[in-house]
Amino acid sequence: MGEHVAQKWILTRGRDNIRDLLPGPILPTVIDTELLIEAEKELGHSLRPYPEARVWLRDGFWARVYREFDLGVGVSSK
């Protein structure tokens, strides 16, 4: 679900806005909230009682962003 929301975010906000989030993995509060709201809309029910769901959403979001920008997760650049 997080990857799906990330893809929509990339398409609607543009690549330049995503670049502002890099290198991650911390999302600004407003975007984190948008991620949750969009996922709840897609699923048709609240995820707020499930804190682990937010972690999964964030992980999926970043997985999609890292793939979009061809970034290695946890790979240091020397």
KEZADREN-992548 format. One line per 8 residues: number of its first residue (from 0); their letters; for each residue x, y, z of N, C-alpha, C, O. Coordinates in steps of 0.2 Angstrom, whole numbers, plus 5000, padded with zeros to 4 digits. Layout:
NUM) a) X,Y,Z,X,Y,Z,X,Y,Z,X,Y,Z | ...
END
This chain:
0) mgehvaqk) 5004,4994,5000,5000,5000,5000,5004,5006,5000,5003,5011,4996 | 5010,5006,5004,5014,5012,5004,5017,5013,4997,5018,5019,4995 | 5019,5008,4994,5022,5009,4987,5017,5012,4982,5018,5016,4978 | 5011,5010,4983,5005,5013,4979,5004,5020,4980,5004,5024,4975 | 5004,5022,4986,5003,5029,4988,5009,5033,4986,5008,5039,4983 | 5015,5030,4986,5021,5034,4984,5021,5035,4977,5023,5040,4974 | 5019,5030,4973,5018,5031,4966,5013,5036,4964,5015,5041,4960 | 5008,5037,4967,5003,5042,4966,5006,5049,4968,5005,5054,4965
8) wiltrgrd) 5010,5049,4974,5013,5055,4976,5018,5057,4971,5018,5063,4969 | 5022,5053,4968,5027,5055,4963,5023,5058,4957,5026,5063,4954 | 5018,5054,4955,5015,5057,4949,5011,5063,4950,5011,5068,4945 | 5008,5065,4956,5005,5071,4957,5009,5076,4959,5008,5082,4958 | 5014,5075,4963,5018,5080,4966,5025,5082,4962,5028,5087,4962 | 5027,5077,4958,5032,5078,4953,5039,5075,4957,5040,5075,4963 | 5044,5074,4952,5050,5071,4955,5054,5076,4959,5058,5074,4963 | 5053,5082,4957,5057,5087,4961,5055,5088,4968,5059,5089,4973
16) nirdllpg) 5048,5087,4969,5046,5087,4976,5049,5081,4980,5050,5081,4986 | 5049,5075,4977,5052,5069,4980,5059,5070,4982,5062,5068,4987 | 5063,5073,4977,5070,5074,4978,5071,5078,4985,5076,5077,4988 | 5066,5083,4987,5067,5086,4993,5067,5082,4999,5069,5084,5004 | 5064,5076,4998,5063,5071,5004,5069,5067,5005,5070,5064,5010 | 5073,5067,5000,5079,5062,5000,5085,5065,5004,5085,5071,5004 | 5089,5061,5008,5089,5054,5007,5084,5050,5011,5084,5044,5010 | 5080,5053,5015,5075,5049,5019,5079,5046,5025,5085,5048,5026
24) pilptvid) 5076,5042,5028,5069,5039,5028,5064,5043,5032,5059,5040,5034 | 5066,5049,5034,5061,5053,5039,5057,5057,5034,5059,5061,5030 | 5050,5056,5035,5045,5060,5031,5043,5066,5035,5042,5065,5041 | 5042,5071,5032,5039,5077,5036,5032,5075,5038,5029,5071,5035 | 5030,5078,5044,5024,5076,5047,5018,5077,5042,5014,5072,5042 | 5018,5082,5038,5012,5083,5034,5012,5078,5028,5006,5075,5027 | 5017,5075,5026,5018,5070,5021,5016,5063,5024,5012,5059,5021 | 5018,5062,5030,5017,5056,5034,5009,5055,5035,5006,5050,5034
32) tellieae) 5006,5061,5037,4999,5061,5038,4995,5060,5031,4990,5056,5031 | 4998,5063,5026,4995,5062,5019,4995,5054,5017,4990,5052,5014 | 5001,5051,5019,5002,5044,5017,4996,5040,5021,4993,5036,5018 | 4995,5041,5027,4990,5038,5031,4983,5039,5028,4980,5034,5028 | 4982,5045,5027,4975,5047,5025,4974,5043,5018,4968,5041,5017 | 4978,5044,5014,4977,5041,5007,4977,5033,5007,4973,5030,5004 | 4981,5030,5012,4980,5023,5013,4973,5021,5016,4970,5016,5013 | 4971,5025,5020,4964,5023,5023,4959,5024,5018,4954,5020,5018
40) kelghslr) 4960,5029,5014,4955,5030,5009,4955,5024,5004,4949,5022,5002 | 4960,5022,5002,4961,5016,4997,4958,5010,5001,4955,5006,4997 | 4959,5009,5007,4957,5003,5010,4950,5003,5013,4947,4998,5014 | 4948,5009,5014,4941,5010,5016,4940,5009,5024,4934,5008,5026 | 4945,5009,5027,4944,5009,5035,4951,5012,5038,4956,5013,5035 | 4950,5014,5044,4955,5017,5048,4961,5013,5050,4960,5007,5052 | 4967,5015,5049,4973,5011,5051,4976,5014,5058,4981,5012,5060 | 4973,5019,5061,4975,5023,5066,4976,5018,5073,4980,5019,5077
48) pypearvw) 4972,5013,5073,4973,5009,5079,4978,5004,5078,4980,5000,5083 | 4982,5004,5073,4987,4999,5071,4994,5003,5070,4995,5004,5064 | 4998,5004,5075,5004,5008,5074,5009,5005,5069,5012,5008,5066 | 5008,4998,5069,5013,4994,5064,5011,4996,5057,5015,4995,5053 | 5005,4997,5056,5003,4999,5049,5006,5005,5046,5008,5006,5040 | 5007,5010,5051,5011,5016,5048,5018,5014,5047,5021,5017,5042 | 5021,5010,5050,5028,5008,5049,5028,5004,5042,5033,5006,5038 | 5023,5000,5041,5023,4997,5034,5022,5001,5029,5025,5001,5023
56) lrdgfwar) 5018,5006,5030,5016,5011,5025,5023,5015,5023,5024,5016,5017 | 5026,5018,5028,5032,5021,5027,5037,5017,5023,5041,5019,5019 | 5038,5011,5026,5043,5006,5022,5041,5006,5015,5046,5006,5011 | 5035,5005,5014,5033,5004,5007,5034,5010,5003,5036,5010,4997 | 5033,5016,5006,5034,5022,5002,5041,5023,5001,5043,5025,4995 | 5045,5022,5005,5053,5023,5004,5055,5018,4999,5060,5019,4995 | 5053,5011,4999,5055,5006,4995,5053,5009,4987,5058,5008,4983 | 5047,5012,4986,5046,5014,4980,5050,5020,4978,5052,5020,4972
64) vyrefdlg) 5051,5025,4982,5055,5031,4981,5062,5028,4979,5065,5031,4974 | 5065,5024,4983,5072,5022,4982,5072,5018,4975,5077,5019,4971 | 5067,5014,4973,5067,5011,4966,5067,5017,4961,5070,5016,4956 | 5062,5021,4962,5061,5027,4957,5068,5030,4956,5069,5032,4950 | 5072,5032,4961,5078,5036,4960,5084,5031,4960,5090,5034,4960 | 5083,5025,4959,5088,5020,4958,5094,5021,4964,5100,5021,4963 | 5091,5021,4970,5095,5022,4976,5096,5015,4980,5091,5012,4980 | 5102,5014,4982,5102,5008,4986,5101,5009,4993,5103,5014,4996
72) vgvssk) 5097,5005,4996,5095,5006,5003,5101,5003,5007,5103,4997,5007 | 5103,5007,5012,5108,5006,5016,5115,5005,5013,5120,5002,5016 | 5116,5008,5007,5122,5007,5003,5126,5014,5004,5123,5019,5002 | 5132,5014,5007,5135,5020,5008,5139,5022,5001,5141,5018,4998 | 5139,5028,5000,5143,5030,4994,5150,5033,4997,5150,5038,5000 | 5155,5031,4994,5162,5033,4997,5165,5037,4991,5170,5040,4992
END
